[in-house]
Amino acid sequence: MGTQFLTDEKGKRTAVVMPIEKYNKLMEHLDDLEDVRLYDEAKRDDDGSRIPIDEAFKMIETKRKKVH
């Protein structure tokens, strides 16, 4: 079974029916593209500042304690 289209009374395509394997591959590709977009965004916004991992963990723990 290939991709099928559902149409309205005027013949305009309104929906798609496709095999689940094809849908899953499409979703994987979209996830990959989203990862690339997020990477590009992070790289663009990178100001070069860094903090040591131990300090980052301390900051996270401090925030957690404030929530509880």
Secondary structure, 3 states (H helix, E strand, C coil): CCCEEEECCCCCEEEEECCHHHHHHHHHHHHHHHHHHHHHHHHHHCCCCCCCHHHHHHHHHHHHHHHC
